[in-house]
Amino acid sequence: MPLIIPTSHLRARLTHALDTAIAERDFVLVTRHGRTVAAIVSMNQVKRIWADEDIDLFGPINPKTGRPMGAAWVQKTGWKRGMPAPWEEGTEADGDRSGAGETVERKRGWWGWFGS
């Protein structure tokens, strides 16, 4: 159960609120006139929230590169959390579900100038 602190008591109890958020891996709700207006959470929780947002925005991590697929890929494929990633069993290798037999022209990067 989260600790609930009204804004009028926040200054006096800020250290306790921070200790609660960090040590107990819980959050602290700050209220004004009985309505929740803010939350105090640990940086570990913030990093988890940011990581979840990254998955939604930039897609799953590609195991070959260790990097997310990218926002353009997510928009092109319509990928959502819970959908299979392109390297998972039963999906096409490049992750393009747009049509059968289509070839996708890929841009060649600067590293292609060196004979690769």
C-alpha positions in Angstrom: 0.0 0.0 0.0 1.5 3.3 -1.0 2.2 6.1 1.5 -0.1 9.0 1.0 1.0 12.5 2.0 -0.9 15.8 1.6 1.1 18.7 0.1 0.8 20.6 3.4 2.8 17.8 5.1 5.2 17.1 2.3 8.0 19.5 3.4 8.2 18.0 6.9 8.0 14.4 5.7 10.0 14.6 2.4 13.0 12.6 3.8 10.6 9.8 5.0 8.8 9.8 1.7 12.1 9.5 -0.2 13.3 6.7 2.1 10.0 4.9 1.6 10.2 5.2 -2.2 13.8 4.0 -2.3 14.0 1.3 0.4 10.6 -0.4 0.1 10.4 -0.2 -3.7 7.0 1.4 -3.2 5.7 4.7 -4.3 4.4 7.8 -2.4 1.3 9.6 -3.5 1.1 13.4 -3.0 -2.4 14.8 -2.6 -3.8 18.3 -2.8 -7.4 18.8 -1.5 -7.8 15.1 -1.4 -6.9 14.5 -5.0 -3.7 12.7 -6.1 -1.5 15.2 -7.9 2.0 13.6 -8.0 3.9 10.5 -7.1 7.4 9.9 -5.8 9.1 6.8 -7.1 12.6 5.4 -7.1 14.9 5.9 -10.1 14.8 2.1 -10.6 11.1 2.3 -11.1 11.5 5.3 -13.4 14.0 3.3 -15.5 11.6 0.4 -15.8 8.9 2.7 -16.9 11.2 4.3 -19.5 12.2 0.8 -20.7 8.6 -0.2 -21.2 7.9 3.0 -23.2 11.0 2.3 -25.3 9.6 -1.1 -26.2 6.3 0.4 -27.2 7.9 3.2 -29.2 10.9 1.5 -30.8 9.9 -2.2 -30.8 11.6 -5.3 -29.4 15.3 -5.7 -29.1 16.8 -7.4 -32.1 19.0 -10.3 -30.7 21.4 -10.0 -33.7 22.2 -6.4 -33.1 21.2 -5.8 -29.5 19.3 -2.7 -30.5 15.6 -1.9 -30.9 14.0 -2.4 -34.3 13.2 1.3 -34.5 10.2 3.6 -34.6 10.0 3.5 -38.4 9.8 -0.4 -38.3 7.1 -0.2 -35.6 5.1 2.2 -37.7 5.6 0.3 -40.9 4.6 -3.1 -39.5 2.0 -2.0 -37.0 3.8 -4.0 -34.2 2.3 -3.8 -30.8 3.4 -5.3 -27.5 2.4 -9.0 -27.3 2.8 -9.5 -31.1 5.5 -11.9 -32.1 8.9 -10.4 -33.0 10.2 -11.1 -36.6 12.8 -13.6 -35.4 10.3 -15.7 -33.4 9.0 -18.9 -34.9 6.2 -18.6 -37.5 7.0 -15.0 -38.7 8.8 -13.8 -41.7 12.6 -13.2 -41.3 12.6 -9.4 -42.0 9.4 -8.7 -40.0 7.5 -7.2 -43.0 4.0 -8.6 -42.9 2.7 -6.3 -45.7 2.4 -8.9 -48.5 3.6 -12.1 -50.0 6.5 -12.1 -52.3 7.2 -8.4 -52.1 10.9 -7.4 -52.2 12.0 -4.5 -50.2 14.7 -2.3 -51.6 17.2 -1.5 -48.9 19.4 1.6 -48.8 23.1 0.9 -48.7 25.0 2.6 -45.9 28.4 4.3 -46.0 30.0 1.1 -44.9 28.9 -0.5 -48.3 31.4 1.8 -50.1 34.3 -0.3 -48.8 33.5 -3.4 -50.8 31.2 -5.3 -48.5 
